[in-house]
């Protein structure tokens, strides 16, 4: 019999699951789960009940398999799921708080041709409990609790397209920001999409108000379609229109992610068109130097060339910054660590 995961359960659901327990017990279990504790650590529960929990339930469906620490305190996590699948996350300490980049799918089917996550396609969606489990596990691993969090900010930018797993992502956002739980405000959450315009509009109407980051990466349709096949379904004109709709509905400035690839999307013409697309629209361009993937035939520009492109945008009146890279020394690009681990296991 497949064991039930408890991490995704509310206090009310836990109460219904354990009707014979005293009324205070479900709240205790919920608190333990949010702190990342396993059943053996829930010592205020009776031993017989703890044994019942171990036999029939799973506390957190996420197991930390490996951790790689970078020079600036960044940590790359390799997680194992209960079915044996692997996903990744990156913990990034900052002056303003500590950010976790988490995954929403095992693999991805968007097939962006500079990304490692898509190399094996989409294996499956993550449940809301598996997304929450990443937050809880990393929070605990960095000495945090639900009341004194080590993880203060979230970015849904790991493996997967969040809007391709729409319902589970919405459920996760409800659970991770829940009072009494780990309670991370949506003001401190960013969600990155490759540009599923229909879902952007649905999300704008949903009442959620996270920061929306759109992976643009090219300002011309032909170029963007070559890099990101999703553009053939949702071209740039529709994407910008959806982004403006999101701002109008939520009041949240939209971020356009723009990965610079040497000789492909770093021309003067690209800078001018990017400026035209974002003119008069409360948005921000986040420039990213390509994190090279060995299986992909793309080259990163130099740091000086990246700075030059930023200056071009600023002269054209674009609000833009270069995203500080914290993960290059630990295979920060999503999908790289998982793929290397699988290859190493295969060759043993």
C-alpha positions in Angstrom: 0.0 0.0 0.0 1.3 3.4 -0.9 2.0 5.6 2.0 0.2 9.0 2.4 2.3 12.1 2.5 1.4 14.3 5.5 3.3 17.5 4.6 0.6 18.7 2.2 -2.1 18.3 4.8 -3.8 21.2 6.6 -4.5 21.0 10.4 -8.2 20.3 9.5 -7.2 17.5 7.1 -4.9 16.0 9.8 -7.8 16.2 12.3 -10.0 14.3 9.9 -7.2 11.8 9.3 -6.7 11.1 13.0 -10.1 11.4 14.6 -9.2 9.3 17.6 -6.3 11.5 18.7 -6.7 14.4 21.1 -7.7 17.7 19.5 -4.3 19.3 20.0 -2.3 16.5 18.3 -3.0 17.5 14.6 -1.7 21.0 15.3 1.4 19.5 16.9 2.0 17.3 13.9 1.5 20.2 11.5 4.1 22.2 13.5 6.6 19.4 13.4 6.1 18.9 9.7 6.7 22.6 9.0 9.9 22.4 11.0 11.1 19.5 8.9 11.0 16.9 11.6 10.7 13.2 11.0 8.3 11.0 13.0 11.0 9.8 15.4 11.6 13.4 16.4 8.0 14.1 17.3 8.7 13.0 20.8 5.6 14.7 22.4 3.5 12.2 20.5 2.9 8.8 22.1 5.4 6.1 21.0 2.7 3.8 19.7 1.2 6.6 17.6 4.7 7.5 16.2 5.1 3.9 15.1 1.7 4.0 13.4 2.8 7.1 11.6 6.1 5.6 10.4 4.3 2.5 9.2 1.6 4.2 7.2 2.7 7.8 6.3 5.5 9.9 4.9 6.4 13.1 6.7 8.4 14.9 3.9 8.5 13.3 0.3 11.9 15.1 -0.2 15.2 13.6 0.8 18.4 15.6 0.5 20.8 13.4 -1.4 23.8 15.6 -1.9 24.8 19.2 -1.1 27.5 21.1 -3.0 28.6 24.4 -1.4 29.9 27.3 -3.5 32.4 30.0 -2.7 29.9 32.6 -1.6 27.8 30.3 0.6 25.6 29.2 -2.2 24.4 25.6 -1.9 23.2 23.3 -4.7 20.9 20.6 -3.5 20.2 17.3 -5.2 16.9 15.9 -3.9 15.5 12.4 -4.1 11.7 11.8 -4.4 9.9 8.8 -3.0 9.7 7.3 -6.4 13.4 7.6 -7.0 13.3 10.6 -9.3 15.8 13.4 -8.8 15.3 17.2 -8.8 17.5 20.2 -7.8 17.4 23.4 -5.8 19.8 26.2 -5.1 20.1 28.1 -1.8 21.5 31.6 -2.2 22.3 33.8 0.8 21.9 37.6 0.3 22.1 40.7 2.6 18.3 41.1 2.3 17.5 37.4 3.0 18.1 33.9 1.8 16.6 32.7 -1.4 15.7 29.2 -2.5 15.4 28.4 -6.2 13.1 25.4 -6.3 11.8 23.0 -9.0 8.2 22.4 -10.1 8.7 19.4 -12.4 11.0 16.5 -13.0 12.5 17.6 -16.2 10.7 20.0 -18.6 9.0 19.8 -22.0 9.4 23.4 -23.1 12.6 22.4 -25.0 14.5 25.7 -24.7 17.7 24.8 -26.6 20.2 26.4 -24.1 18.8 24.7 -21.0 19.8 21.4 -19.3 16.4 20.7 -17.7 14.9 19.8 -21.1 17.5 17.3 -22.3 15.5 14.3 -21.1 12.1 15.9 -21.6 9.3 15.9 -18.9 9.1 12.9 -16.6 6.3 14.1 -14.4 4.9 17.1 -12.5 5.7 17.6 -8.8 3.0 17.7 -6.2 2.5 20.7 -4.0 3.9 18.6 -1.1 7.1 17.9 -3.1 7.5 21.6 -3.8 6.8 22.5 -0.1 9.1 19.7 0.9 12.0 21.4 -0.9 11.4 24.6 1.1 11.0 22.7 4.5 14.1 20.5 3.9 16.4 23.4 2.9 15.1 25.6 5.6 15.9 22.9 8.2 19.3 22.1 6.7 20.2 25.8 7.2 19.1 25.7 10.9 15.7 27.3 10.3 12.3 26.6 11.7 8.9 27.7 10.7 9.0 30.5 13.2 12.6 31.5 12.6 13.1 30.8 8.8 16.5 30.4 7.2 14.7 30.5 3.8 13.0 33.9 3.4 12.5 34.2 -0.3 11.5 31.8 -3.1 12.0 31.7 -6.8 10.2 29.1 -8.9 12.9 28.9 -11.4 14.4 25.4 -11.0 13.6 22.5 -13.3 10.2 22.7 -15.0 7.7 25.2 -16.3 5.5 26.3 -13.3 2.5 27.1 -15.5 2.8 23.6 -17.1 2.0 22.3 -13.6 -0.6 25.1 -12.9 -2.9 23.6 -10.3 -0.2 22.1 -8.2 1.8 25.3 -8.2 -1.3 27.3 -7.1 -1.9 24.8 -4.3 1.8 25.1 -3.3 1.6 28.9 -3.2 -1.5 28.6 -0.9 0.3 26.2 1.4 3.7 27.9 1.6 2.2 31.3 2.5 -0.3 29.8 5.0 -0.5 31.4 8.5 0.9 29.1 11.1 3.0 27.3 8.5 6.2 28.3 7.0 4.4 31.5 6.0 6.5 33.0 3.2 4.7 36.1 1.9 3.9 36.2 -1.8 5.7 39.5 -1.8 8.9 37.4 -1.4 8.1 34.9 -4.1 9.0 35.0 -7.8 7.7 32.7 -10.5 9.4 32.3 -13.8 7.6 31.2 -16.9 8.7 30.6 -20.5 5.6 32.5 -21.6 2.4 30.5 -21.5 0.2 33.4 -22.2 -3.1 31.7 -21.4 -1.8 30.7 -17.9 -0.3 34.2 -17.3 -3.8 35.6 -17.7 -5.4 32.9 -15.5 -2.8 33.6 -12.9 -3.4 37.3 -13.0 -7.1 36.6 -12.3 -6.4 34.1 -9.6 -5.7 36.6 -6.8 -2.1 35.6 -6.3 0.4 38.5 -6.4 3.9 37.0 -6.7 6.5 38.7 -8.9 6.2 37.4 -12.4 9.5 36.7 -14.3 9.1 36.0 -18.0 11.9 34.2 -19.8 12.2 36.4 -22.9 15.8 35.8 -24.1 15.3 37.3 -27.5 13.3 40.3 -28.8 12.6 39.0 -32.4 10.1 36.2 -33.1 12.3 34.2 -35.4 15.3 34.3 -33.0 13.2 33.5 -30.0 11.4 30.6 -31.7 14.8 29.1 -32.5 15.8 29.4 -28.8 12.4 28.7 -27.3 9.9 26.6 -29.3 7.1 27.9 -27.0 7.3 31.2 -29.0 5.7 29.5 -32.0 2.5 29.1 -30.0 2.8 32.4 -28.0 4.8 35.0 -30.0 6.3 38.0 -28.5 3.4 40.4 -29.2 1.0 38.1 -27.2 3.6 37.7 -24.5 4.1 41.4 -23.9 0.3 41.9 -24.0 -0.1 39.2 -21.3 2.7 40.8 -19.2 0.8 44.1 -19.3 -2.4 42.4 -18.3 -0.6 40.9 -15.3 0.6 44.3 -14.2 -2.8 45.9 -14.7 -4.4 43.2 -12.6 -1.8 42.9 -9.8 0.1 46.1 -9.7 3.3 44.0 -9.7 6.1 45.1 -12.0 7.0 42.3 -14.5 10.6 41.1 -14.8 11.9 40.0 -18.2 14.7 37.5 -18.0 17.2 37.8 -20.8 20.1 35.3 -21.0 22.9 36.7 -23.1 24.3 34.3 -25.7 27.4 35.4 -27.6 26.7 36.2 -31.2 23.0 35.4 -31.0 21.0 37.8 -29.0 23.6 40.5 -28.0 23.5 42.8 -31.1 22.7 46.5 -31.2 19.4 45.6 -33.0 18.5 43.3 -30.2 19.1 46.0 -27.6 17.0 48.5 -29.6 14.1 46.1 -30.1 14.2 45.1 -26.4 13.9 48.8 -25.5 11.0 49.2 -27.9 9.1 46.3 -26.4 9.4 47.5 -22.8 8.9 51.2 -23.5 6.2 52.8 -21.3 5.6 49.6 -19.4 6.5 49.1 -15.7 9.0 46.3 -16.2 12.6 45.4 -15.6 15.1 43.5 -17.7 17.3 41.0 -15.8 20.4 40.2 -17.8 22.0 36.9 -17.3 25.3 35.6 -18.7 24.6 32.2 -20.2 25.5 29.4 -17.9 27.0 27.1 -20.5 25.7 23.5 -20.8 28.1 21.0 -22.5 25.3 19.4 -24.5 24.3 22.7 -25.9 26.1 24.6 -28.7 26.0 28.1 -27.2 28.7 30.3 -25.8 28.5 32.9 -23.0 29.6 36.4 -23.7 32.5 37.9 -21.7 31.7 39.9 -18.5 32.8 43.0 -20.4 30.5 42.3 -23.3 27.6 41.8 -20.8 28.4 45.1 -19.2 28.4 46.8 -22.7 25.0 45.3 -23.5 23.7 46.7 -20.2 25.0 50.2 -21.0 23.3 50.0 -24.4 19.9 49.3 -22.7 20.4 52.0 -20.1 21.2 54.6 -22.8 17.9 53.5 -24.5 16.0 54.1 -21.2 15.5 50.5 -20.2 15.4 49.6 -16.5 18.0 46.8 -16.4 20.5 45.0 -14.2 22.9 42.1 -14.5 21.9 39.2 -12.3 24.7 38.2 -10.0 25.7 34.7 -10.7 26.1 32.7 -7.5 26.0 29.1 -8.8 28.5 28.7 -11.6 31.1 27.0 -9.4 28.5 24.4 -8.3 26.8 23.7 -11.7 24.1 26.3 -11.0 22.1 25.8 -14.2 19.1 23.7 -13.4 19.4 20.1 -14.7 23.2 19.9 -14.8 23.7 18.3 -11.3 20.9 15.8 -11.8 22.1 14.8 -15.2 25.7 14.3 -14.0 24.6 12.2 -11.0 22.4 9.9 -13.2 25.4 9.5 -15.6 27.7 8.7 -12.7 25.3 6.1 -11.3 24.9 4.5 -14.8 28.6 4.1 -15.3 29.3 2.6 -11.9 
